[in-house]
Amino acid sequence: MLGHKVNESMEGLSQVLSKSGLALLLRLLGILGGYLFMLVVSWNFGPKVWGDFSIFLVILQLLGSIAKFGLDTTFLKLASETWAKKKYSLLSRLYVSSLTLLILFSLIISLITYFLANYMAIYVFHKPYFETYFRFLSFLVPFFALLGLHSEGLRAISKILLHMLSQQAGLFLCAFLSLGLLYHVKYDLGSLLPFISYAIAVFFCLIIAVSSWLVFSRVELFIFSDLTLELYRYILRFSLPLFISGIASMLMAWTDIIMLGIFLPSSDVGVYSVALRISTLVSIVLIAVNTVAAPKFAEFWALGKADELIFFAKNVTRFVSIISFILFSIVILFGKEVLMFFGNEYTNGLSSLIVLSFGQLINAMAGSVGYILIMTQYQTFHRNVILLGALLNMTLNFVLIPYLGILGAAFSTTLTLVFWNIIFSWKVKQIFGKWIFGF
C-alpha cells in the first residue's frame, strides 16, 4: 500500500517536472521578453518612463484582481476537480456562471476607474499626467480580467503550454514584439509607446486563451437555463475569501511600487522595479512548478490522497530549493554587472536587489505552501494570513520608505515574505503532520 502511494506520488512528480520543464522554458522566454521590453524602454526613455509604466502595470494588475473577485482562482480549483472527475456538464455551468459574474464585476470597476481618473492622478499620486494612464486603464481592465479567467481554465485542464502563453510569459513577449513593430513603422506615440504595446499584447493573448479554452474544454456556452442562484452562491462562497487574499497578495506584492510612486520620483520607481524583476529570477523554478502542481494538489485532495499529496509536495520543494539556491548565488555574485546593463543609474538598486533576492530564496525554499492551503479547502486561513502580511507590508513601507527610500521597500517586501512562509509552513505541518521543506 505504501509502495503504491510512493509510486503514484513519484509518477505525479515526474509528470510535473517534465511539464514544468516546458513551463520553465516558456517562463524563461517570457522573462527574456520582459527584460528585452524593459531594456528597450529603459534605453530609449530612461528610468522615469519605466517607472511610470511599472506603476501603470501594478495598478492594472490590482484593478484586474478586484474585477476578477477571486473567480479565476476559484475556477482553477473547481474546474480542476470537475475535469479530473470528467463532469463536463458541471464544468460548463461553472464556466458560464463564473464568466457572467466576472463580466459584471469588471465593467463596474472599469466605470469607477474612468470617473476617478483625475482624482487619483492629482490627489493620490501627485502626477496630473497620470490621468491619461488611468483612463486608458479603465478600458483595458475588463479584457485583462477575462484573460485571467480563461488562462486559469487552461491550467485546470492541464493545457500548461497555452496557459503560459496567455500569461506573463506570453504577455511580455508579445509586448516586446509589439514595441519593436510600432517603433519600426515609426508611429509617433512618444512615451505612450510601452503602454500601447502592452495593451496589444493583452488583446492578442486573450484571443489565444479564449479560443484555446473553447476548443479543448468541451464546454457548452448556451446553457443559461441550467444556471441557478444556488450555483452562483456556491462559486461566490469560494471566491470571496480568495478575492480578499488575492487583493492582499497584490497589495503585498505591489505596495512597494505604489508607495514609492507616491513618495518618490518615477525615476526611483524605475530603478527599484528593475531590481525587483531581477530578484524574481531566484524563485522562477517555484513559479514554473506551481503552474503545473496547483491542479495536482487539488486532484490529490479531491481523491482523498493526502499522503501522496504531501510526499509529492516535499519532493517538488527539494528540487526547487536546490535550483533556487544556485540562482540566488548567481544574482548575488553578478548583480552589479546585470544592473549596469540597464544603465549606470540602475546600480543604485544593488542593495535592494540583494535584500529582495534573499526574500525570494526563502519563498522558494518554503515550497508551494500557499497553493497547498488554497487547493485543500483552507482558503479562509490563507486569506487571513495574507491580510495580516499585507497590513505588515503596508506599515513597513509607510515607515521605512521615507527614511531608506527604495531599500526600505526592499526590506518591507522581504520581511513580509518571510512572515508569510513561516505561518503557511506551520499550517501545512499542522494539517499533514509533516514539513514539506528540508532535505
C-alpha positions in Angstrom: 0.0 0.0 0.0 2.8 2.4 1.0 4.7 1.4 -2.1 1.7 2.2 -4.3 1.3 5.6 -2.7 5.0 6.4 -3.2 4.9 5.2 -6.8 1.8 7.3 -7.5 3.4 10.4 -6.0 6.6 9.9 -7.8 4.7 9.4 -11.1 2.9 12.7 -10.4 6.3 14.3 -9.6 7.7 13.0 -12.8 4.8 14.4 -14.8 5.1 17.8 -13.0 8.8 18.1 -13.5 8.5 17.2 -17.2 5.7 19.6 -17.7 7.3 22.3 -15.5 10.4 21.9 -17.6 8.3 23.2 -20.5 6.7 25.7 -18.3 10.1 26.9 -17.1 11.3 27.2 -20.7 8.2 29.3 -21.6 8.6 31.3 -18.4 12.2 32.0 -19.3 11.1 33.1 -22.8 8.5 35.3 -21.1 11.1 36.7 -18.8 13.5 37.2 -21.7 10.8 39.1 -23.5 10.1 41.1 -20.3 13.8 42.0 -19.9 14.1 43.0 -23.6 11.0 45.1 -23.2 12.5 46.7 -20.0 15.8 47.2 -21.8 14.3 48.9 -24.8 12.1 51.2 -22.7 15.0 52.0 -20.3 17.4 52.7 -23.0 15.1 54.8 -25.1 13.0 56.6 -22.5 15.0 56.3 -19.2 14.1 55.4 -15.6 11.2 57.9 -15.4 9.1 56.3 -18.2 9.9 52.8 -17.0 8.9 53.9 -13.5 5.6 55.3 -14.9 5.0 52.0 -16.8 5.8 50.0 -13.6 3.1 51.9 -11.7 0.7 51.5 -14.6 1.2 47.8 -14.7 0.8 47.4 -10.9 -2.5 49.3 -10.9 -3.7 47.3 -13.9 -3.0 44.1 -12.0 -4.6 45.4 -8.9 -7.7 46.6 -10.6 -7.8 43.3 -12.6 -7.7 41.3 -9.3 -10.6 43.4 -8.0 -12.6 42.8 -11.2 -11.9 39.1 -11.1 -13.2 38.9 -7.5 -11.3 35.7 -6.9 -13.2 34.0 -9.7 -10.1 33.0 -11.6 -8.5 31.0 -8.7 -11.9 29.6 -7.7 -12.4 28.4 -11.3 -8.9 26.8 -11.2 -9.9 24.8 -8.1 -13.4 23.8 -9.1 -12.6 23.2 -12.8 -9.5 21.0 -11.8 -11.8 18.8 -9.7 -14.6 18.5 -12.2 -12.2 17.9 -15.0 -10.5 15.1 -13.0 -13.9 13.5 -12.4 -15.0 14.1 -16.1 -18.1 16.0 -15.1 -18.2 18.1 -18.3 -21.8 19.3 -17.8 -20.9 20.8 -14.4 -17.7 22.3 -15.9 -19.9 24.1 -18.5 -22.2 25.5 -15.8 -19.2 26.6 -13.6 -17.6 28.3 -16.6 -20.7 30.3 -17.8 -21.6 31.3 -14.2 -18.0 32.5 -13.5 -17.9 34.3 -16.8 -21.1 36.3 -16.3 -20.0 37.3 -12.8 -16.6 38.4 -14.0 -18.0 40.5 -16.8 -20.4 42.2 -14.4 -17.6 43.0 -11.8 -15.1 44.1 -14.4 -17.5 46.6 -16.0 -18.2 48.1 -12.6 -14.5 48.5 -11.9 -13.9 49.9 -15.3 -16.5 52.7 -14.9 -15.3 53.6 -11.4 -11.7 53.9 -12.7 -12.7 56.1 -15.6 -14.6 58.6 -13.4 -11.9 58.7 -10.7 -9.0 59.1 -13.1 -8.5 62.8 -12.4 -8.8 62.4 -8.6 -6.3 59.5 -8.5 -3.7 61.3 -10.7 -3.8 64.6 -8.8 -4.6 63.8 -5.2 -3.1 60.3 -4.7 0.0 60.1 -7.0 0.5 63.9 -7.3 1.2 63.4 -11.0 -1.5 65.1 -13.2 -0.3 63.4 -16.4 -1.3 60.1 -14.8 -5.0 60.9 -15.7 -4.3 59.7 -19.3 -3.0 56.4 -17.9 -6.0 55.8 -15.6 -8.5 56.4 -18.4 -6.5 54.0 -20.6 -6.6 51.5 -17.7 -10.4 51.8 -17.4 -10.8 50.3 -20.9 -8.2 47.6 -20.5 -9.3 46.2 -17.2 -12.2 44.0 -18.5 -10.0 42.4 -21.1 -7.3 41.8 -18.6 -9.7 40.1 -16.2 -11.2 37.9 -18.9 -7.6 36.9 -19.8 -7.0 35.8 -16.2 -10.2 33.6 -16.1 -9.5 31.8 -19.3 -5.8 31.3 -18.6 -6.6 29.6 -15.2 -9.2 27.5 -17.1 -6.5 26.2 -19.4 -4.3 25.5 -16.4 -7.1 23.5 -14.8 -7.4 21.2 -17.8 -3.6 20.8 -17.9 -3.0 22.8 -21.0 0.1 24.3 -19.4 1.7 25.4 -22.7 -1.4 27.5 -23.6 -1.7 28.8 -20.0 1.8 30.1 -20.0 1.4 31.7 -23.4 -1.7 33.5 -22.2 0.0 34.7 -19.0 3.1 36.8 -18.2 5.3 34.5 -20.5 3.2 35.4 -23.5 2.3 38.9 -22.4 5.8 40.4 -22.2 7.0 38.5 -25.2 4.1 39.9 -27.3 4.6 43.3 -25.7 8.2 43.3 -26.8 7.3 42.3 -30.3 4.6 44.9 -30.5 7.0 47.5 -29.2 9.5 46.6 -31.9 6.8 46.7 -34.6 5.4 50.0 -33.6 8.8 51.5 -33.3 9.8 50.1 -36.7 6.8 51.6 -38.5 7.6 54.9 -36.9 4.3 55.5 -35.2 4.8 58.7 -33.2 3.4 57.6 -29.9 6.1 59.1 -27.7 6.2 57.9 -24.1 2.8 56.1 -24.6 4.6 53.5 -26.8 5.2 51.0 -23.9 1.6 51.3 -22.7 0.1 50.8 -26.2 2.4 47.8 -26.8 1.3 46.1 -23.6 -2.4 46.7 -24.4 -1.9 45.0 -27.8 -0.3 42.0 -26.0 -3.3 41.7 -23.7 -5.7 41.6 -26.6 -3.6 39.1 -28.5 -3.1 36.7 -25.5 -6.9 37.0 -24.7 -7.7 35.7 -28.2 -5.3 32.8 -27.7 -6.7 32.0 -24.3 -10.5 32.1 -25.2 -10.1 30.2 -28.5 -8.0 27.5 -26.9 -10.3 27.1 -23.9 -13.4 26.7 -26.1 -11.6 24.2 -28.3 -10.2 21.9 -25.5 -12.5 22.2 -22.6 -15.6 20.7 -24.1 -17.8 23.3 -22.5 -21.2 24.3 -23.8 -21.9 28.1 -23.8 -25.7 28.3 -24.3 -26.9 26.7 -21.0 -28.3 29.7 -19.3 -31.5 27.8 -18.3 -29.2 25.4 -16.3 -27.7 28.2 -14.2 -29.2 28.6 -10.7 -28.9 31.1 -7.9 -27.5 28.3 -5.8 -24.6 27.7 -8.2 -23.8 31.4 -8.2 -23.8 31.4 -4.4 -21.6 28.3 -4.3 -19.0 30.0 -6.6 -19.1 33.2 -4.6 -18.7 31.4 -1.3 -15.3 30.1 -2.6 -14.3 33.3 -4.4 -14.9 35.8 -1.6 -12.0 34.6 0.7 -9.8 34.1 -2.4 -10.7 37.6 -3.6 -9.7 39.0 -0.2 -6.5 37.0 -0.1 -5.8 37.8 -3.7 -6.1 41.5 -3.2 -4.0 41.3 -0.1 -1.4 39.3 -2.1 -1.5 42.0 -4.8 -1.1 44.7 -2.2 1.8 42.8 -0.6 3.5 42.3 -4.0 3.0 45.8 -5.3 2.6 48.1 -2.2 6.3 48.9 -2.6 5.8 50.1 -6.2 2.6 52.1 -5.3 4.1 53.7 -2.2 7.3 54.5 -4.0 5.2 56.1 -6.7 3.5 58.3 -4.0 6.6 59.2 -2.0 9.4 59.3 -4.6 10.1 60.4 -8.2 9.2 57.9 -11.0 12.9 57.5 -11.8 13.5 55.9 -8.3 10.5 53.6 -9.0 12.1 52.6 -12.3 15.4 51.6 -10.6 13.6 49.6 -7.9 11.4 47.9 -10.4 14.4 46.6 -12.4 15.9 45.3 -9.1 12.6 43.6 -8.2 12.3 41.9 -11.6 15.8 40.6 -11.5 15.3 39.2 -7.9 12.3 37.1 -9.1 14.8 35.0 -11.1 15.7 33.3 -7.8 12.1 31.9 -7.5 11.5 31.3 -11.2 11.5 27.5 -10.7 8.9 27.6 -8.0 6.7 29.8 -10.2 7.0 27.3 -13.1 6.4 24.3 -10.8 3.4 25.9 -9.2 1.9 26.4 -12.6 1.7 22.6 -13.0 1.5 21.5 -9.4 -1.5 23.5 -8.2 -4.1 21.5 -10.1 -2.3 18.3 -9.0 -2.8 19.3 -5.3 -6.5 19.8 -5.9 -6.7 16.5 -7.7 -4.9 14.6 -4.9 -7.1 16.3 -2.2 -10.4 15.6 -4.2 -9.5 11.9 -4.4 -8.6 11.7 -0.7 -4.9 11.1 -1.3 -3.4 13.2 1.4 -0.2 11.1 1.9 0.5 11.2 -1.8 0.0 15.0 -1.8 2.5 15.7 0.9 5.1 13.3 -0.4 4.7 14.8 -3.8 5.0 18.4 -2.4 8.1 17.5 -0.4 9.9 16.2 -3.4 9.0 19.2 -5.5 10.2 21.5 -2.8 13.6 19.7 -2.5 14.1 20.1 -6.3 13.0 23.8 -6.3 15.3 24.6 -3.3 18.5 23.3 -5.0 17.9 25.3 -8.2 16.8 28.4 -6.4 20.0 28.5 -4.2 22.1 28.3 -7.3 20.2 31.1 -8.9 20.5 33.2 -5.7 24.3 32.8 -5.7 24.5 33.9 -9.3 22.4 37.0 -8.7 24.4 38.0 -5.6 27.8 37.5 -7.4 26.9 39.3 -10.6 24.1 41.7 -9.5 26.0 44.9 -10.2 27.0 43.8 -13.7 23.4 42.9 -14.5 22.1 46.2 -13.2 24.8 48.2 -15.2 23.5 46.5 -18.4 20.3 48.6 -18.0 22.2 51.8 -17.4 24.7 53.2 -14.8 21.9 54.8 -12.8 20.4 51.4 -12.1 23.3 50.4 -10.0 21.8 52.4 -7.2 19.4 49.4 -6.7 22.2 46.9 -5.9 21.5 46.8 -2.1 17.8 46.5 -2.8 18.5 43.6 -5.3 20.4 41.7 -2.6 17.7 42.1 0.0 14.9 41.2 -2.4 16.8 38.1 -3.7 17.1 36.8 -0.2 13.4 37.1 0.3 12.8 35.2 -3.0 15.1 32.5 -1.8 13.1 32.0 1.4 9.9 31.9 -0.6 11.3 29.3 -3.0 12.7 27.0 -0.2 9.4 27.0 1.7 7.8 25.5 -1.4 4.2 25.6 -2.6 2.7 26.0 0.9 0.2 28.8 -0.2 -1.2 26.8 -3.1 -1.5 23.7 -0.9 -3.7 25.6 1.5 -5.9 27.1 -1.3 -6.3 23.7 -3.1 -7.2 21.8 0.1 -10.1 24.0 1.3 -8.0 26.1 3.7 -8.5 29.2 1.6 -10.0 31.1 4.6 -6.9 30.6 6.7 -4.8 31.5 3.7 -6.8 34.7 3.3 -6.4 35.7 6.9 -2.6 35.3 6.9 -2.4 37.1 3.6 -4.3 40.0 5.1 -2.0 40.2 8.1 1.0 40.1 5.8 -0.4 42.8 3.6 -1.0 45.0 6.7 2.5 44.3 7.9 3.9 45.2 4.5 2.0 48.4 4.1 3.0 49.5 7.6 6.7 48.7 7.0 6.7 50.5 3.6 5.0 53.6 5.1 7.6 53.7 7.9 10.8 52.7 6.0 10.4 54.3 2.6 10.6 58.0 3.8 13.9 57.1 5.6 15.5 54.5 3.5 14.0 55.1 0.0 14.0 52.0 -2.3 16.0 50.0 0.3 13.2 50.4 2.8 10.7 49.0 0.2 13.0 46.0 -0.3 13.2 45.3 3.4 9.5 45.5 3.7 8.9 43.0 0.9 11.4 40.5 2.2 10.2 40.6 5.8 6.6 40.1 4.7 7.6 37.1 2.5 9.4 35.5 5.5 6.4 36.1 7.7 4.0 34.5 5.2 6.1 31.4 4.6 6.7 30.7 8.3 2.9 30.8 9.0 2.0 28.8 5.9 4.6 26.2 6.5 3.5 25.7 10.1 -0.2 25.3 9.0 0.7 22.7 6.4 2.7 20.8 9.1 -0.3 21.0 11.4 -2.7 19.6 8.7 -0.5 16.8 7.3 1.9 16.2 10.2 5.0 16.8 8.1 7.1 19.7 6.9 7.5 19.9 3.1 10.8 21.7 3.1 14.3 20.4 4.1 16.4 17.6 2.9 
